[in-house]
Amino acid sequence: MSLAKRIAACRKQAGLSQEKLAECMGVSRQTISRWETGEARPDLEKFEQLCGVFSVSADTLLFGAQSPAQPDGREQSRRAKTHFRMAAAVVLAAAGVLLVVAALLFAFIESQQPYQTWYTALGPYASHLFCTWRVWLLVLGIGMAGAGGVCIVREYRRL
C-alpha cells in the first residue's frame, strides 16, 4: 500500500472528512486530496502533524502496520532459537575445555608423586595421562570442545 492510500485509510479510520482534516492541518482540502491521490506528499512538518492527528507512528504511516525494521514473529522466533543454540554451543565448548584441562591437571598432579617413576617415550606426564579414565576424560573434552566450536561457527553464520 502506498503512502497516499495509507493517508486516506487513516483519515477514514479516524472518521474525518477531507475538509475536517484540512482544517486540523491548516491546509486546503485540495492539498489533502493531492496527498491522498499521490500527486503530492506532505512535507516533514505536515507529516509529523498527520501522525499526531491520526495517533499513529511515523513507521506505521510510512510502511503500514508492519515496519520493515521490525522483524515478523517467525523471524523473531528463528533468531531466539539461534541465540539459544549459540549459548548452548558456548556452554558445550567451555565444558569440553574444562574437561581437557582437568585431564591434563590430573596427569600432572599424579606425575609428581614419588612412587610413580616409570616413563613412556613421551615423558613422565604422558605416562599418567594415558591411564584409561584420563584418556576418556581427555577424548570426551576434546570432542565436546570441537563440537561446541563447530556449532558456534554454524550458528554465527545463521545470524
C-alpha positions in Angstrom: 0.0 0.0 0.0 1.3 3.4 -0.9 1.7 6.4 1.4 -1.3 8.1 -0.3 -3.6 5.1 0.3 -2.4 4.9 3.9 -3.2 8.6 4.5 -6.7 8.1 3.1 -7.2 4.9 5.1 -6.1 6.6 8.3 -8.3 9.6 7.7 -11.3 7.3 7.1 -10.5 5.2 10.1 -10.3 8.4 12.2 -13.8 9.4 10.9 -12.6 12.7 9.4 -13.6 14.2 6.1 -11.0 15.8 3.8 -12.4 19.2 4.9 -12.1 18.4 8.6 -8.6 17.1 8.2 -7.6 20.1 6.2 -9.0 22.4 8.9 -7.0 20.5 11.6 -3.8 20.6 9.5 -4.1 24.2 8.4 -4.1 23.4 4.7 -6.7 23.4 1.9 -9.0 20.4 1.1 -7.3 20.2 -2.3 -3.9 19.6 -0.6 -5.4 16.7 1.3 -6.8 15.4 -1.9 -3.4 15.6 -3.7 -1.8 13.7 -0.7 -4.4 11.0 -1.0 -4.1 10.6 -4.8 -0.3 10.6 -4.7 0.0 13.8 -6.7 1.9 15.4 -3.8 3.4 14.4 -0.5 3.2 16.2 2.8 6.4 18.0 4.0 8.1 16.8 7.2 6.2 19.2 9.5 2.9 18.3 8.0 3.8 14.6 8.1 4.5 14.8 11.8 1.3 16.7 12.3 -0.6 13.9 10.3 0.9 11.3 12.7 -0.3 13.2 15.6 -3.8 13.7 14.2 -4.1 10.0 13.3 -2.4 8.9 16.6 0.0 6.6 14.7 3.7 6.3 14.5 5.7 7.6 11.5 6.7 3.9 10.7 3.0 2.9 10.6 2.1 5.8 8.3 5.1 5.3 6.0 5.3 1.5 5.9 1.9 0.2 7.1 1.1 -2.0 10.1 4.4 -3.9 9.8 7.6 -1.8 9.6 10.5 -3.3 7.6 12.7 -2.5 10.6 10.7 -4.8 12.8 11.0 -8.5 12.0 7.8 -10.5 12.0 7.0 -13.1 14.6 8.6 -16.0 12.7 11.9 -14.1 12.3 12.0 -13.2 16.0 11.3 -16.8 16.8 14.1 -18.0 14.5 16.6 -15.5 16.0 15.6 -16.6 19.5 16.2 -20.2 18.7 19.6 -19.3 17.1 20.6 -17.4 20.1 19.6 -20.3 22.4 21.6 -22.8 20.3 24.6 -20.4 20.3 24.5 -20.2 24.1 24.2 -24.0 24.3 27.2 -24.4 22.0 29.3 -22.0 24.1 28.4 -24.0 27.2 29.4 -27.2 25.4 32.7 -25.8 24.2 33.5 -24.4 27.7 32.7 -27.7 29.4 34.9 -29.5 26.9 37.8 -27.2 27.6 37.3 -27.7 31.3 37.5 -31.5 30.8 40.7 -31.3 28.8 42.2 -29.0 31.5 41.1 -31.4 34.2 42.6 -34.4 32.5 45.9 -32.6 32.0 45.9 -31.4 35.6 45.2 -34.9 37.0 48.1 -36.3 34.9 50.4 -33.5 36.1 49.5 -34.0 39.8 49.9 -37.7 39.7 53.2 -37.4 37.8 54.6 -35.5 40.8 54.0 -38.5 43.2 57.4 -40.1 44.1 56.1 -43.7 43.9 55.4 -43.3 40.2 58.8 -43.3 38.4 58.1 -45.2 35.2 58.2 -43.2 32.0 57.0 -43.6 28.4 58.6 -42.3 25.3 56.6 -39.1 25.7 57.9 -38.4 29.3 56.5 -38.7 32.8 53.4 -36.6 32.2 52.3 -38.7 29.3 52.5 -42.0 31.3 50.0 -40.6 33.7 47.9 -39.0 31.0 47.3 -42.3 29.3 45.7 -44.1 32.2 42.3 -45.3 31.0 39.9 -42.9 32.7 42.1 -39.9 31.9 42.2 -40.9 28.3 38.4 -41.0 28.2 38.2 -37.7 30.0 40.6 -36.1 27.5 38.8 -37.6 24.5 35.5 -36.5 25.8 36.7 -33.0 26.5 38.3 -32.6 23.0 35.1 -33.9 21.4 32.9 -31.6 23.4 35.1 -28.6 22.7 35.3 -29.4 19.0 31.5 -30.0 18.7 30.8 -26.7 20.6 33.2 -24.9 18.3 31.6 -26.3 15.1 28.1 -25.4 16.5 29.2 -21.8 17.4 30.5 -21.3 13.8 27.4 -22.7 12.3 25.0 -20.6 14.4 27.1 -17.5 13.9 26.6 -17.9 10.2 22.8 -18.1 10.6 22.7 -14.7 12.4 
